[in-house]
Amino acid sequence: LGQEIAKEKQMTMEDAVKEKNGNQLAELLTAKLGNKAEALKLLQDSLAALSGEAPVVLEADALVAGPGLGQEIAKLWVSSAAPKGRFEITLTEEGLRAQGAASRSFQFQWSDVLHFLKLPKWEHSRKAGAAAKSYWLVLVLEQPFSLGKQQHQCLVLNANGLKALEKLPTPADRADHGPRQLRCSQTLEALDSCAAEVTVLSQLLQACLDRKALEPERSACAVEAVQAWADVDEGHIYPLSAGLCFLPKPAIFVPGEDMLQAEAGPRRGPRGGDLILHRVHSKQVKFQQIAAGDMTALLSYISALASQYHPSEARDDPTLEEEEDDSDFEDEVPGPSHPPAKKRRAVTRSQTSGKAANGGTPVLVQDLPAPSRGKAEKEEESDDADDFGEEESDIEDVE
């Protein structure tokens, strides 16, 4: 009887596969293996073997390993500015996974994160350095991630500086705690249940990255943020110790090592001027409508930061060096490079041979031209010499 029941179950699974009935197959696998987690793990391994790529993450009540990102630590819903939308963020031992509506998902590893930024959103009434009502939390990546047809260098999260989360995330209760899960558990235990959203998110991300977030510093730049436009999008430039960030759209981060020099653009207007930032490894970036006072502060900041990474890089106008090497400019310099020790004059023999004509004093005919006055003056000398015919000339020194 037991063999007949087993054979019936086996035939039932075969029938589910033939009929392509995924629900029935999942139920049979769960019943066979004893729990959903084991059934899900088996399906994921099957998908990986069939496709040769990372398997699709399937929903389940149990916490299971994500594809290539290790064990899950915590989940929470967040609002994102880039890419725009609401996502369920899953923090794992090896990286971050985000799942949005309509199968919009992306992921990356913690090792791909270059910088973590905590930037206050612009408020007219807030003083620089004071707590803000809302913040940007920015993860700058070494390699951009894809979402649809767009590439994103930064993940930009919105974080409320006043409102608390409805419920703090609960970390996974596992016996084999990883270092990130241990740090996140300690962070959540130390947090107050009324802690603001920005506090919870920033401290969890700091625990996962094992580093503090970069914030605007007075020592880096005299201004905290500068209002500007990038093409047709309005935003703010944040000058930081590690580089320059423009938010919210498009999210741009230029690291200090990629800064070469900056200049004020030719266009000026009542709303401000253009700032052109030349880069070492990428094409230049242009920001528009920057106020004159902010322009001065940004130029000084970029010059100082670029000199830290490229101290030997010449930042003078290259056209000046070309002019110095141009031979045409040498003939235009007036006067000799080394003035003669004595004044000299040219006289003819006929003017010095007869003393009765001028009382023995030579008659001054023409001062010799300086040797650096060029071809035009040499031609004048030859014309003047023709006036004396074929008479020879002597050079007399006059004290």
Secondary structure, DSSP 8 states (H G I E B T S, - for coil): -HHHHHHHHHHHHHHHHHTT-HHHHHHHHHHHHSSHHHHHHHHHHHHHHHHSS-------SS---BTTTBSEEEEEEEEEEETEEEEEEEEESSEEEEE-GGG-EEEEEGGGEEEEEEEE---TT--TTS--SEEEEEEEEEEEEEETTEEEEEEEEEEESS-B-SS-------SS--HHHHHHHHHHHHS-TT-BHHHHHHHHHHHHHTS--B---TTT-S-S-EEEEETTEEEEEEE-SSEEEEESSS-EEEEGGGEEEEEE-S---TT-EEEEEEESSS--EEEEEE-HHHHHHHHHHHHHHHHHH-TT---S-HHHHHHHH-GGGTTTS-S-SS--SS-EEEEEHHHHH-HHHHTT-----EE---TTS-HHHHHHHHHHHHTTTT--EEEEE--
